């Protein structure tokens, strides 16, 4: 079981004020390519893993957005960490 859950919402600034959804899609692609368990929600995406690997995904997301032309990115991040482990399924099973 993973020790950490990380939820992230990226808010990329766009070069010419265009819609940011294509940029958010690029950020989610980084998560998909990571091989980590994740869940895309309406306002954020939650990933399961070890803290170091999750923070590495966040770093890559920012790099990809800059490469795509975003002049700046704000990320809102929530982290839940427990040496005994965390899982999205365990925390939400009573609601499903």
ChimeraX commands (.cxc) that place a marker at each C-alpha (Angstrom):
marker #1 position 0.00,0.00,0.00 radius 0.5
marker #1 position 1.24,3.48,-0.85 radius 0.5
marker #1 position 2.20,5.79,1.99 radius 0.5
marker #1 position 0.95,8.99,0.40 radius 0.5
marker #1 position -2.01,10.50,-1.40 radius 0.5
marker #1 position -1.46,13.73,-3.30 radius 0.5
marker #1 position -4.25,15.75,-4.88 radius 0.5
marker #1 position -3.31,18.48,-7.32 radius 0.5
marker #1 position -5.14,21.19,-9.18 radius 0.5
marker #1 position -3.03,22.98,-11.78 radius 0.5
marker #1 position -3.98,26.48,-12.84 radius 0.5
marker #1 position -1.80,27.35,-15.81 radius 0.5
marker #1 position -1.66,30.87,-17.17 radius 0.5
marker #1 position -2.00,30.76,-20.94 radius 0.5
marker #1 position 0.15,32.86,-23.28 radius 0.5
marker #1 position -2.71,34.71,-24.96 radius 0.5
marker #1 position -5.54,34.24,-22.51 radius 0.5
marker #1 position -6.90,31.19,-24.33 radius 0.5
marker #1 position -8.73,28.34,-22.61 radius 0.5
marker #1 position -6.51,26.48,-20.15 radius 0.5
marker #1 position -8.17,23.06,-20.62 radius 0.5
marker #1 position -5.63,21.82,-23.22 radius 0.5
marker #1 position -2.86,22.67,-20.76 radius 0.5
marker #1 position -4.63,20.83,-17.94 radius 0.5
marker #1 position -5.00,17.85,-20.30 radius 0.5
marker #1 position -1.22,17.89,-20.85 radius 0.5
marker #1 position -0.65,17.88,-17.08 radius 0.5
marker #1 position -3.00,14.91,-16.67 radius 0.5
marker #1 position -1.08,13.07,-19.43 radius 0.5
marker #1 position 2.04,13.32,-17.24 radius 0.5
marker #1 position 0.12,11.64,-14.44 radius 0.5
marker #1 position -1.20,8.94,-16.80 radius 0.5
marker #1 position 2.33,8.22,-18.05 radius 0.5
marker #1 position 3.69,7.94,-14.50 radius 0.5
marker #1 position 2.20,4.48,-13.96 radius 0.5
marker #1 position 0.84,5.55,-10.57 radius 0.5
marker #1 position -2.72,4.90,-9.48 radius 0.5
marker #1 position -4.75,8.09,-9.96 radius 0.5
marker #1 position -8.28,9.41,-10.16 radius 0.5
marker #1 position -9.30,12.48,-12.14 radius 0.5
marker #1 position -12.01,14.46,-10.36 radius 0.5
marker #1 position -13.92,17.56,-11.40 radius 0.5
marker #1 position -11.59,20.01,-9.65 radius 0.5
marker #1 position -8.38,18.05,-9.03 radius 0.5
marker #1 position -6.60,14.77,-9.59 radius 0.5
marker #1 position -5.53,12.43,-6.78 radius 0.5
marker #1 position -2.54,10.10,-7.03 radius 0.5
marker #1 position -1.28,7.29,-4.78 radius 0.5
marker #1 position 2.39,6.57,-4.28 radius 0.5
marker #1 position 5.45,7.40,-2.28 radius 0.5
marker #1 position 6.03,11.06,-1.50 radius 0.5
marker #1 position 9.23,11.40,-3.54 radius 0.5
marker #1 position 7.70,9.89,-6.68 radius 0.5
marker #1 position 4.55,12.01,-6.36 radius 0.5
marker #1 position 6.56,15.20,-6.02 radius 0.5
marker #1 position 8.57,14.17,-9.07 radius 0.5
marker #1 position 5.33,13.90,-11.06 radius 0.5
marker #1 position 4.38,17.41,-9.91 radius 0.5
marker #1 position 7.77,18.70,-11.09 radius 0.5
marker #1 position 7.31,17.04,-14.49 radius 0.5
marker #1 position 3.81,18.50,-14.80 radius 0.5
marker #1 position 5.18,21.99,-14.34 radius 0.5
marker #1 position 7.99,21.37,-16.84 radius 0.5
marker #1 position 5.54,20.12,-19.47 radius 0.5
marker #1 position 3.29,23.13,-18.99 radius 0.5
marker #1 position 6.20,25.55,-19.35 radius 0.5
marker #1 position 7.33,23.68,-22.49 radius 0.5
marker #1 position 3.76,23.99,-23.82 radius 0.5
marker #1 position 4.01,27.76,-23.48 radius 0.5
marker #1 position 2.47,28.52,-20.11 radius 0.5
marker #1 position 4.29,31.52,-18.66 radius 0.5
marker #1 position 3.36,30.55,-15.09 radius 0.5
marker #1 position 1.52,27.84,-13.17 radius 0.5
marker #1 position -0.17,27.81,-9.79 radius 0.5
marker #1 position -0.69,24.38,-8.26 radius 0.5
marker #1 position -2.87,23.71,-5.26 radius 0.5
marker #1 position -1.70,20.54,-3.59 radius 0.5
marker #1 position -3.04,18.44,-0.72 radius 0.5
marker #1 position -0.88,15.69,0.75 radius 0.5
marker #1 position -1.94,12.93,3.11 radius 0.5
marker #1 position 0.94,10.79,4.36 radius 0.5
marker #1 position 1.06,7.81,6.70 radius 0.5
marker #1 position 3.86,5.29,7.13 radius 0.5
marker #1 position 1.10,2.69,7.62 radius 0.5
marker #1 position -0.29,3.48,4.17 radius 0.5
marker #1 position -3.14,5.28,2.50 radius 0.5
marker #1 position -5.38,4.40,-0.40 radius 0.5
marker #1 position -8.12,6.26,-2.21 radius 0.5
marker #1 position -10.27,3.15,-2.06 radius 0.5
marker #1 position -10.01,2.76,1.71 radius 0.5
marker #1 position -10.83,6.39,2.36 radius 0.5
marker #1 position -13.82,6.48,0.01 radius 0.5
marker #1 position -15.25,2.93,0.03 radius 0.5
marker #1 position -18.16,3.79,2.34 radius 0.5
marker #1 position -19.33,6.38,-0.21 radius 0.5
marker #1 position -19.27,4.12,-3.26 radius 0.5
marker link #1:1,2 radius 0.2
marker link #1:2,3 radius 0.2
marker link #1:3,4 radius 0.2
marker link #1:4,5 radius 0.2
marker link #1:5,6 radius 0.2
marker link #1:6,7 radius 0.2
marker link #1:7,8 radius 0.2
marker link #1:8,9 radius 0.2
marker link #1:9,10 radius 0.2
marker link #1:10,11 radius 0.2
marker link #1:11,12 radius 0.2
marker link #1:12,13 radius 0.2
marker link #1:13,14 radius 0.2
marker link #1:14,15 radius 0.2
marker link #1:15,16 radius 0.2
marker link #1:16,17 radius 0.2
marker link #1:17,18 radius 0.2
marker link #1:18,19 radius 0.2
marker link #1:19,20 radius 0.2
marker link #1:20,21 radius 0.2
marker link #1:21,22 radius 0.2
marker link #1:22,23 radius 0.2
marker link #1:23,24 radius 0.2
marker link #1:24,25 radius 0.2
marker link #1:25,26 radius 0.2
marker link #1:26,27 radius 0.2
marker link #1:27,28 radius 0.2
marker link #1:28,29 radius 0.2
marker link #1:29,30 radius 0.2
marker link #1:30,31 radius 0.2
marker link #1:31,32 radius 0.2
marker link #1:32,33 radius 0.2
marker link #1:33,34 radius 0.2
marker link #1:34,35 radius 0.2
marker link #1:35,36 radius 0.2
marker link #1:36,37 radius 0.2
marker link #1:37,38 radius 0.2
marker link #1:38,39 radius 0.2
marker link #1:39,40 radius 0.2
marker link #1:40,41 radius 0.2
marker link #1:41,42 radius 0.2
marker link #1:42,43 radius 0.2
marker link #1:43,44 radius 0.2
marker link #1:44,45 radius 0.2
marker link #1:45,46 radius 0.2
marker link #1:46,47 radius 0.2
marker link #1:47,48 radius 0.2
marker link #1:48,49 radius 0.2
marker link #1:49,50 radius 0.2
marker link #1:50,51 radius 0.2
marker link #1:51,52 radius 0.2
marker link #1:52,53 radius 0.2
marker link #1:53,54 radius 0.2
marker link #1:54,55 radius 0.2
marker link #1:55,56 radius 0.2
marker link #1:56,57 radius 0.2
marker link #1:57,58 radius 0.2
marker link #1:58,59 radius 0.2
marker link #1:59,60 radius 0.2
marker link #1:60,61 radius 0.2
marker link #1:61,62 radius 0.2
marker link #1:62,63 radius 0.2
marker link #1:63,64 radius 0.2
marker link #1:64,65 radius 0.2
marker link #1:65,66 radius 0.2
marker link #1:66,67 radius 0.2
marker link #1:67,68 radius 0.2
marker link #1:68,69 radius 0.2
marker link #1:69,70 radius 0.2
marker link #1:70,71 radius 0.2
marker link #1:71,72 radius 0.2
marker link #1:72,73 radius 0.2
marker link #1:73,74 radius 0.2
marker link #1:74,75 radius 0.2
marker link #1:75,76 radius 0.2
marker link #1:76,77 radius 0.2
marker link #1:77,78 radius 0.2
marker link #1:78,79 radius 0.2
marker link #1:79,80 radius 0.2
marker link #1:80,81 radius 0.2
marker link #1:81,82 radius 0.2
marker link #1:82,83 radius 0.2
marker link #1:83,84 radius 0.2
marker link #1:84,85 radius 0.2
marker link #1:85,86 radius 0.2
marker link #1:86,87 radius 0.2
marker link #1:87,88 radius 0.2
marker link #1:88,89 radius 0.2
marker link #1:89,90 radius 0.2
marker link #1:90,91 radius 0.2
marker link #1:91,92 radius 0.2
marker link #1:92,93 radius 0.2
marker link #1:93,94 radius 0.2
marker link #1:94,95 radius 0.2
marker link #1:95,96 radius 0.2
view
